[in-house]
Amino acid sequence: MVASIFQGLIAKYFPSLAKKITEKVNDKSEEIQYEHKKYLKKDFSTDMKWQSLSTNTNVVAADVVSLDSPLSPKKRGSYGSAEGEVPKLGMLKSLNESMLQALKNLKARGKKESEMVKKLFQDAADGIKGVYERLDIMFLQALSTGVTVIDDENNTGTGIRIDFGISEKNQFGVKAAWNKATATPIDDIENILTNARNAGHVLKYIWIDKVTYNAFKANEQVKKAFAGFLKTNSDYIFRVTREELQNFISEEFGLTIIIIDKVVQIEKGGKRVAVEPWQRGNVTFTTSTDLGTLTYGELAEVDHPVKDVEYSTVDDFILVSLFRTNNPLKENTSVQALAIPVLDNVDSIFIMDTNEAEELDATDDETQGGSGTDANITIWGQSLVKATVISKYNELVDEDVSADITDADLIDEINELSDEEVELLKDELGIA
């Protein structure tokens, strides 16, 4: 590494780069909005441990690889590293000889210095936003599933998996998948709220992806409940606006809807693909929007800078460096950070999978016009003695479900169990 050929411009403008980029990201409505910045507080970790990119031109999410791995250039893309308790994120972008010649030509033509500065520091701005994009991916994955997974499908480096420990007691399915006409979202929400209250939690916020929200809004049970709220006939409800639905949900359940509509560009092998960080179909309930911390550490390079490399720190934890390499000639911009979004108070976070629902089997007596009160019931792909299922269910939930309950109604009861209760019931029934 040697000093940049643009030392004069770097000395003049680089120190102010951090402040300007941070202000743009945080304050300008036309800039990319980052969810982790809204709901997490920064927390510095002295021991490198934690406890409990949407693209704009060339802004892509930083990758995650092993902690000691160098940042390697890729096709105007991103790179990074991670290992240990607090992962290392990063991106390296380079101006090649033809790009440097273009900058030289700008200067020769007497173009304004501001134009050269914009082109010279664009990689730094994109790299910083790329780190923010990766943190958003990790945060939204965690909030929608309880787990952050950065795997080889959307990452150039080593995959990592961090489980924040949201109990299966707090994870539920639904009576019927929300993308089906038979879905009963109002019942499903009431089931979550009841279980949360029984556990001592009053839920205040419902987090939902845009596609699932649209299915929820168009659902027949929701429309009828909304019509009842307005004291009108549901036949007159053709379209419910976001504001109207929010007012109804707030009045009926005391919940505020937060819609997540985020797509991030990931680059791997020189190709970009769009990924949705939020697990589509998962609906998360929380007691607060104060969800945890963005835990960060200090890079070793801060205390041991490399000679002739120019450094600047952004947002307290992102280290930006500029340097030149030869053979071939390149001006390199490296962006690195040690950071991870961490969810706190996970015992008060509840997750509902609206894609998950057991259904009446096509071979069941009830689907063939029968009463649904025959001796067997088919569930989880197995034909079971219905009386045994009812008995084990009653023991598990301390209820008294009638022996003459229909298969469909019994399946609805089972669908309202938490994931933990479902596994316990399956164990009692000898289902692997």
N, C-alpha and C positions, 0 to 999 in steps of 0.2 A: 504494500500500500504506500502511495505517495500523496503529497498534497494536491488538492484540486487545482485545475488550471483556471478556475474562476474564484480564486481566493479573495480578490477585491470585492466582488459581488457578495460572496458568502459572509465576509467580515461586516459588510454594510447592512445586509438584510436578514441573515440567518438568525441572529439573536431574537428578532421580533417575530419570527415565523411561528413559534409555539403559541404565543398569545393570540395572534390573528386567526390561526386555524381553530383553536379552541373556541374563540368567540363565534366564529361562523357556524361551527357544529352545534353549539349550545343555543344560539340566539336567533338564527335566521330561519324563517319558516320554509324558505325554498331549499334549504339544505336537507340532507338525509337526517331523519330523526331516529335516535337510538334508544330502544326500550330500556336497556340496562342503565342508562344514564338517568332515566326518570324514576326508577324504583329501587336503586341500590346506592348505598353510601360508600365512599372510598374508605378503605381501612388498610394502613400500612402494616405489613408483617415483617418483623425483624428476624424471625427464624425460618422464613420461607415456607411456613405451613399455614393451612387454613382450617378453620373449624366451622362445625355447625352447631360476506360483506354485501343486500340490494346494491346494485351497482350504479354508479354515476360515472359514465365514460369508462375509465380504467380502474374504478374502485372495486376491488374484489376482496373477499375475506382472506385473512392470513391463514396459512396452514399450521399444523402442529406436528412436530417431530421430536426426536430425543433432545434432551437439554444441552448436551455438548456438541450437537451437530452445527456445522457452519451454515450460514444462510447462502444459498446458491441461486444464481440468476435463473430466470425462466422467462417465457415469452410474455413480457410486459405483465407479469402476473405476481404471484405472492409465494412466500415461503415462511416457515417459522419452525419453532422447536418446542418440545414440552416433555418434561419428565419430573417426577417428584411431586411434592404436595402442591406447589404453585407452578403452573405451566409457563413455559416461555413461548411467546408468540412473536412472529416476525415476518418481515417481507424485505426482499432485496430487488431493487429495480435499477437498470443501467441505461445510460445514454451511450449508444454505440458511435462509431466513427462518423457515420452518415448524419446522425442527429447532431453531433458536435459540430460538423461542418455547416449544418443548417444554422446553428447558433452563431457561428463565425460569420456567415453570410449576412445575418441580421445586423450584426455590429458593423460590417463593412458598408451596408446600405444606409447606415445612420439611423436605424430604427431606435425607438425610445428604449431606454434602459429597462423600463417597466415590463416591456414585452419579453426581453431576455430573462428577467427575473422570474416572470410567470412560468416560462418554459423550463427554466433550470430547477425550480422548486416544486413543480407539479408532481414529480414522483414522491417527494416527501409528503405532500398533502394527501396523495392517494394512498400511500403506505400507512399513514396515521389513521385514515378512515378505514383502511383494510383491517387494522387491529380492532377498531371499534365494531366492525362488521362481525369479526370472529367472536368477540365478546357477546354480541347480540345473539349469535347462533347458540352459544353455550347457555346463555341466560334463558332464552325461550325454550330450548330443549328441556332444560331443567324444570322450568315452571310447568310445562305441559306434560312431562312424563316422570319427573323426579330424578332423572338421570341425564347427565351430559355425556354424549357419545360422539367423539371425533374419530371416525373410522376411515379405512382406506377407500371407501366409496366416494368420499367427498374431501379427501385430504391427501396431500402428497407425501406426508411423513408418517411417523409411527402413531397408531391410534391410541386413544386413551378413553377410559370409561370412569366416570365419577358418579357414584350413587349417593344422593343426599339423604337417603333414608326415610322417604315418605312411606309410612306403614301401609301394608295391604289392607289394614282396617279402614284406611282413608281413601281407598280406591274402589270404585263401583262401576258396574255396567248399567244398562238401561233395560226397560221392559221390551222395547223394540227399537231397532236402529233408527236414528233420527232422519235418515234419508228415505224412510219407508212411510207409506200412508198411514200405517197402524201405529206410528210413534206417538208416545204420550209424554212430551217433554215437561209439561207442568207437573205430572206425577213424579217424574224422575228428579226434578229439582226439589220437590217437597221431600222426597226420600233422602236426598243428600242433606238438606237443612235439618231434618229430624235427627238423623244419625250424628251430625255435627253438634247439634244442641245437646243431645244425650251425652256426648263426650265433653261438654263444657265449652263449646266454641260457637260464637254467634258470627256467622259468615256475612260479609258485607259486599264482596266483589265477586263478579263472575267474569272469567277471562275466556274468550272464545275466538276461534279463527273465523275469517270472513265467510268461507264456504259453509261451515257448520251454522253460523249465525243466519245465513240466508235460508237454510233448510228449516231452522227453528222459527224464523219469522213467517214462513209460508205454511207451517204446520196447522192442521185443522183444529187440533185441541187448543193450540195457542190462540188461534183466531176466535174460537168460541169463548175462551176465557177472557180475551180482550173485549169481545162484544159484551160479555157480562159486566166487565168493568165500566163500559160506557153505557150500560143499561139499554142496549139495542140488539137487534136481531143480527146474528152472525152472517146471514145472507147479504147484509149490506156492507160487510167488511171485505173489500177487494184487495186493498193494499195497506199494510201497516208501516208507517214511517219509523225511522230509527228513534226519533224523539218520542213518538207516541208509545212505542214498545218500551223504551226506557222508563217512562212515567208509570206505565202499568207494572213492570217488574219491580220498580222501586216501591210502589204502593203495596203491591201484593206480597212481595218477599223481602223487602228492605235491601235489595241488591242493586249495585251499580254495574252496568255492563261495560266491559272494556274489550273492544274488538281488536284482535291482532291481525294485521294485514301486511305481512312482511315476506318478501322473497329476496334471497341473497344469491349472488353469482359466485360460484365456486370454480376455480380453475384446476384442472388436473391433466397432465400430459399434453398441455398446450391447448386444451379445449375447455370452454366454459359451459357450465350447466347451471340452471336455476334450481335452487332447493328452498323448501319452506322449513324454517327452523321449528316452527310450532307444529306439533304432532296433530295433523288434521283429524278432526272428530273428537279430540280430547277437550273437555271443558274443565277448567280449574276454578276452584272457589277458595277465597282467602278472607281473612278477618281484617286485613289492612293492605295498603299499597306500599308500606315500608317492609320490603321483602327480604332484605339482607344486606350484604356488603359486596363491593368489588375489592377483593383482597389482592394487594399487590406487593411486590418486593423490589429490591434494588439490584440492578444488574452489576456483575463484577466489573464490567467495562467502565462504570461510573468512577470507581476508585482506581482503576488501572487503565487509563486511556491510552490508545495507540498513537504513537508519534505521527504527526502530520495529518491526523484525521480530525475533522471539524465536528463538534458535538453540540446538540441542543436537546433540552428535555421538554416534553409536551405533557400537559395535564398531570404533572407530578410523577408519572410512571412510564411514559413512552420515550425511549431514547432514540434520537434521530442522528445519524452520522453520514457525512459526505467525504468521499475519498476517491482517488484515481488509481486505476490499475493499467498495466501495459500488456501488450501482446495478446490480443489487440487492445488498442486504447479505449478505455471506458471511464465514464464518470458515474460512480456508483452512489446510490442512496440506500442506506440500511435503516430499517425501522424495527425496533425490538421492544418487548415488554414482558415483564413477569406479572401475570394477572389472571384472576379467575373469578367469575361471579359465584357467590356463595349464598344459598338460601338459608335463612334463619327461621326458627319457630315452625319447623316442618310438621309438627304434630297438629298445627292448625290449618294445614293446606290439604284440601280434598280434591281428588281428580276423578272425573267421570268420563268413561270411554263410551261415546255415543255410537260407536261402531260395534260394540260388544253386546250381544243379546242372544240367549238361547231361544230357539223357535220351535213351534209345534212341528214334529217330524211329519214328512209327507206320507209315511206309512201308518201314522197314528189313526186309531179308530175314529177320533173326533174329526179329522180331515176328510174321512170317508163318509161323513154324514152320521156317525155314531154319537153317543151321548158324551163321550170323553170320560166315562166313569168305569171303563173296563179295568181289568186287574193289573195291566202293565202300562208303563209310560216310557217313551223313548226320549232320552236326554243325554247330551254329551256323546251322542253316537251310539248309545247302548240302550237296550231294552231292559228295564228294571221293574221289580215288583213295586207297584205304586204304594201299597200300604207301608212297605219298608222305607221308601223315600219320604213319605209323610211323617212317619214315626221319627226318623233321624232329623228331619227338618224341625219338627216340634221340639225335640230335645235341644237342638242347637240354638234356636231363637227364643226358647221358653214361651212358645205360643201353642194354640190348640186349633190347628188347621183341620177342618172337617174331613172325614174319610171320603165323603162324596164330592169333594172338590173336583172340578174338571181339570183335565190335563193342562189346558191353556192357562187356567188361573193358577195352577200350581207352579207352572214355569214362570209366570209373572212374579210370583212370590220369591222364587229362587233368584230371578234376575235382579231383585232389589237388595240382595245380600252384598256385602263387601267382598272384595277379592279374597280376603283372608277367610271369611265365612264359607265362601264357595269351596275353597281348598279343603277346609275342615269337613264339610259335608261330603265331598268326593272321597276323602280318606275314610270316613265312616261307612261309605257305601262300597269301599274297595275298588275305587276307580283311580287308576294311576294318572 
